[in-house]
Amino acid sequence: MAENQKRDFKVSIIGAGFVGASTAYALMLRNIATEIVLIDRNKSVSEAESLDIHCSLKEICNCSVVAGDYCDIKDSDVIVVTCGRGRKLNETRLDMVNDNVKIAKTVADEIKKYYTKGIVLIVSNPVDVITYKMIEWLNLPKGTVFGTGCSLDSMRFTNVISEYIGTQNFEKVDAMVIGEHGDSQVALWSTVNVDGMPIDSFCASKKITLDESIKQKLANDTRTMSTRIIEGKIRTNYGIATSISNIIDAIKNDKKQVLSTSIDLHGEYGLSDLALSVPCVIGKNGVEKIIIEELDLAEGQALEKSSKIIKNTL
Ligand code: NAD
């Protein structure tokens, strides 16, 4: 079947705030879902957002966007959890943990009442912590519940590198960030490639300087991008909505796409008893496989440090 060809595909989004509504809009524009349900404890918000998105529907696609209640998650192919409060300036994602874990527990209890099938995708921050707790509470088959993790950071890293090297000839950059979706994230320089060529060789062949200080700056620009966005507009929503729609597209079309998402680890990368972002194969069953990359010493140490931060928070 051709990609995105019309076939029933239901997505329920819990939390119709900036992230939830932007996700519904992205899914609608990309023609990924045929039915989108927005659920929010503030029903007037979910009703208003669904009406607003619905206005443009007939022009673009044949998808329904409605406000619903928890009972409407029944038969969803994907349930996206975006509720919780957003990050304030000068707060880290980990500072939101108490408030958002409490909200997540009430959401898990509701999901359990009405769940019939589908993948549960966690977005609420701190996403690695909430994902781990949701996996525990929902107790579904491995890979069914996972978090967006560093998928957004990986998109940002790819863009930052592309802009630095100036991909005038549309060379394709593959770059990934793993670890915490937060300040201790690890930019995986050892695996970055451009059109299949290791980035160091690519830059040497094009006489582009890429020394350690430049690598550090590009990784830092990636890490601090959300803070720069929050300074200007209090929240981030479009990038994550794109990232969520990419993940749902990979699920719907069984793409077996490798994305950095947050999943419970059981010895992979020497880590266990937490959820953290690592390269995952995403298909119709959610996370179908964890890819083990060979990390260099510094990357391995940075991942270990990131895992300690998440474990302390847990
Ligand atoms: P927001 O405040 O605009 O929206 C949150 C919504 O959740 C509100 O409409 C609120 O009424 C609703 N809500 C709260 N408790 C609820 C409950 N128990 N049941 C149903 N709805 C409930 O916030 P936002 O900007 O949309 O951000 C949402 C979350 O997404 C935050 O935790 C934020 O940090 C996170 N986020 C994650 C990423 C990522 O990469 N993982 C990126 C951006 C934002």
Boltz pocket constraint, residues with backbone or C-beta under 6 A from the ligand:
constraints:
  - pocket:
      binder: B
      contacts: [[A, 14], [A, 15], [A, 16], [A, 17], [A, 18], [A, 19], [A, 20], [A, 39], [A, 40], [A, 41], [A, 42], [A, 45], [A, 82], [A, 83], [A, 84], [A, 85], [A, 86], [A, 87], [A, 100], [A, 103], [A, 106], [A, 107], [A, 122], [A, 123], [A, 124], [A, 125], [A, 126], [A, 127], [A, 148], [A, 149], [A, 152], [A, 181], [A, 235], [A, 236], [A, 237], [A, 240]]
      max_distance: 6.0
